[in-house]
Amino acid sequence: METKRTNTNAIIGFGLSLGGYFTNMSLGILLIIAGFIFSIIGFVQIKERGEKGKVFAILGFILSLLAFILAILANLYPELFNY
């Protein structure tokens, strides 16, 4: 019986999306975008190959979207975020 591998792109996407929360604004945006891309690629590969890691891909996608929305709001309304 062969065990399924966890998709590497899904894990990388989750890590990059999470890292986008804890870095400064310019680097954070790049990490968020990269996390979004890796999460989508990982999700597609999981469907095609039948690998594990769907939760990582979904969480990476959601975290990157939330971080991107927060970054936009922080730039539009800096008084809400004490910048």
Phi and psi in degrees as GROMACS dihedral restraints (atoms count N, CA, C in turn):
[ dihedral_restraints ]
;  ai    aj    ak    al  type     phi  dphi    fc
    3     4     5     6     1   -93.2    20    10
    4     5     6     7     1   132.9    20    10
    6     7     8     9     1   -85.5    20    10
    7     8     9    10     1   146.1    20    10
    9    10    11    12     1   -79.0    20    10
   10    11    12    13     1   141.1    20    10
   12    13    14    15     1   -83.1    20    10
   13    14    15    16     1   151.4    20    10
   15    16    17    18     1   -85.0    20    10
   16    17    18    19     1   133.1    20    10
   18    19    20    21     1   -66.3    20    10
   19    20    21    22     1   125.9    20    10
   21    22    23    24     1   -68.1    20    10
   22    23    24    25     1   -39.7    20    10
   24    25    26    27     1   -63.7    20    10
   25    26    27    28     1   -34.5    20    10
   27    28    29    30     1   -66.1    20    10
   28    29    30    31     1   -41.7    20    10
   30    31    32    33     1   -67.5    20    10
   31    32    33    34     1   -42.3    20    10
   33    34    35    36     1   -63.0    20    10
   34    35    36    37     1   -42.9    20    10
   36    37    38    39     1   -61.4    20    10
   37    38    39    40     1   -41.7    20    10
   39    40    41    42     1   -64.1    20    10
   40    41    42    43     1   -45.3    20    10
   42    43    44    45     1   -63.2    20    10
   43    44    45    46     1   -42.4    20    10
   45    46    47    48     1   -66.8    20    10
   46    47    48    49     1   -40.4    20    10
   48    49    50    51     1   -64.5    20    10
   49    50    51    52     1   -41.3    20    10
   51    52    53    54     1   -67.2    20    10
   52    53    54    55     1   -39.9    20    10
   54    55    56    57     1   -64.2    20    10
   55    56    57    58     1   -26.9    20    10
   57    58    59    60     1   -63.6    20    10
   58    59    60    61     1   -25.6    20    10
   60    61    62    63     1   -73.4    20    10
   61    62    63    64     1   -28.4    20    10
   63    64    65    66     1  -106.9    20    10
   64    65    66    67     1    14.1    20    10
   66    67    68    69     1  -120.0    20    10
   67    68    69    70     1   173.3    20    10
   69    70    71    72     1   -68.1    20    10
   70    71    72    73     1   171.9    20    10
   72    73    74    75     1   -61.8    20    10
   73    74    75    76     1   -47.1    20    10
   75    76    77    78     1   -69.2    20    10
   76    77    78    79     1   -44.9    20    10
   78    79    80    81     1   -70.4    20    10
   79    80    81    82     1   -35.3    20    10
   81    82    83    84     1   -60.9    20    10
   82    83    84    85     1   -41.7    20    10
   84    85    86    87     1   -62.2    20    10
   85    86    87    88     1   -42.6    20    10
   87    88    89    90     1   -63.9    20    10
   88    89    90    91     1   -41.9    20    10
   90    91    92    93     1   -65.4    20    10
   91    92    93    94     1   -38.8    20    10
   93    94    95    96     1   -64.0    20    10
   94    95    96    97     1   -45.0    20    10
   96    97    98    99     1   -65.0    20    10
   97    98    99   100     1   -43.9    20    10
   99   100   101   102     1   -64.0    20    10
  100   101   102   103     1   -40.2    20    10
  102   103   104   105     1   -62.6    20    10
  103   104   105   106     1   -39.4    20    10
  105   106   107   108     1   -61.4    20    10
  106   107   108   109     1   -47.2    20    10
  108   109   110   111     1   -64.9    20    10
  109   110   111   112     1   -47.1    20    10
  111   112   113   114     1   -63.7    20    10
  112   113   114   115     1   -36.8    20    10
  114   115   116   117     1   -65.4    20    10
  115   116   117   118     1   -41.2    20    10
  117   118   119   120     1   -65.8    20    10
  118   119   120   121     1   -45.0    20    10
  120   121   122   123     1   -60.8    20    10
  121   122   123   124     1   -44.5    20    10
  123   124   125   126     1   -61.6    20    10
  124   125   126   127     1   -42.1    20    10
  126   127   128   129     1   -62.7    20    10
  127   128   129   130     1   -42.8    20    10
  129   130   131   132     1   -64.7    20    10
  130   131   132   133     1   -42.9    20    10
  132   133   134   135     1   -64.8    20    10
  133   134   135   136     1   -37.3    20    10
  135   136   137   138     1   -61.6    20    10
  136   137   138   139     1   -43.1    20    10
  138   139   140   141     1   -64.9    20    10
  139   140   141   142     1   -41.5    20    10
  141   142   143   144     1   -72.2    20    10
  142   143   144   145     1   -42.1    20    10
  144   145   146   147     1   -97.2    20    10
  145   146   147   148     1   -12.7    20    10
  147   148   149   150     1    72.6    20    10
  148   149   150   151     1    30.7    20    10
  150   151   152   153     1   -83.4    20    10
  151   152   153   154     1   172.3    20    10
  153   154   155   156     1   -90.2    20    10
  154   155   156   157     1   170.4    20    10
  156   157   158   159     1   110.1    20    10
  157   158   159   160     1    13.9    20    10
  159   160   161   162     1   -60.4    20    10
  160   161   162   163     1   -37.0    20    10
  162   163   164   165     1   -65.0    20    10
  163   164   165   166     1   -41.1    20    10
  165   166   167   168     1   -61.1    20    10
  166   167   168   169     1   -43.4    20    10
  168   169   170   171     1   -64.9    20    10
  169   170   171   172     1   -43.3    20    10
  171   172   173   174     1   -67.4    20    10
  172   173   174   175     1   -44.3    20    10
  174   175   176   177     1   -64.2    20    10
  175   176   177   178     1   -39.5    20    10
  177   178   179   180     1   -62.0    20    10
  178   179   180   181     1   -41.4    20    10
  180   181   182   183     1   -63.3    20    10
  181   182   183   184     1   -48.0    20    10
  183   184   185   186     1   -65.7    20    10
  184   185   186   187     1   -45.2    20    10
  186   187   188   189     1   -62.0    20    10
  187   188   189   190     1   -40.6    20    10
  189   190   191   192     1   -67.2    20    10
  190   191   192   193     1   -38.1    20    10
  192   193   194   195     1   -65.7    20    10
  193   194   195   196     1   -44.6    20    10
  195   196   197   198     1   -64.1    20    10
  196   197   198   199     1   -42.2    20    10
  198   199   200   201     1   -65.3    20    10
  199   200   201   202     1   -38.3    20    10
  201   202   203   204     1   -66.0    20    10
  202   203   204   205     1   -42.1    20    10
  204   205   206   207     1   -63.6    20    10
  205   206   207   208     1   -43.1    20    10
  207   208   209   210     1   -63.3    20    10
  208   209   210   211     1   -38.2    20    10
  210   211   212   213     1   -64.7    20    10
  211   212   213   214     1   -41.0    20    10
  213   214   215   216     1   -65.1    20    10
  214   215   216   217     1   -44.8    20    10
  216   217   218   219     1   -63.4    20    10
  217   218   219   220     1   -37.3    20    10
  219   220   221   222     1   -65.7    20    10
  220   221   222   223     1   -32.5    20    10
  222   223   224   225     1   -78.4    20    10
  223   224   225   226     1   -34.4    20    10
  225   226   227   228     1   -78.8    20    10
  226   227   228   229     1   -37.7    20    10
  228   229   230   231     1  -129.4    20    10
  229   230   231   232     1    73.4    20    10
  231   232   233   234     1   -66.2    20    10
  232   233   234   235     1   -23.1    20    10
  234   235   236   237     1   -67.2    20    10
  235   236   237   238     1   -24.2    20    10
  237   238   239   240     1   -73.2    20    10
  238   239   240   241     1   -25.5    20    10
  240   241   242   243     1  -111.3    20    10
  241   242   243   244     1     8.4    20    10
  243   244   245   246     1    57.1    20    10
  244   245   246   247     1    45.6    20    10
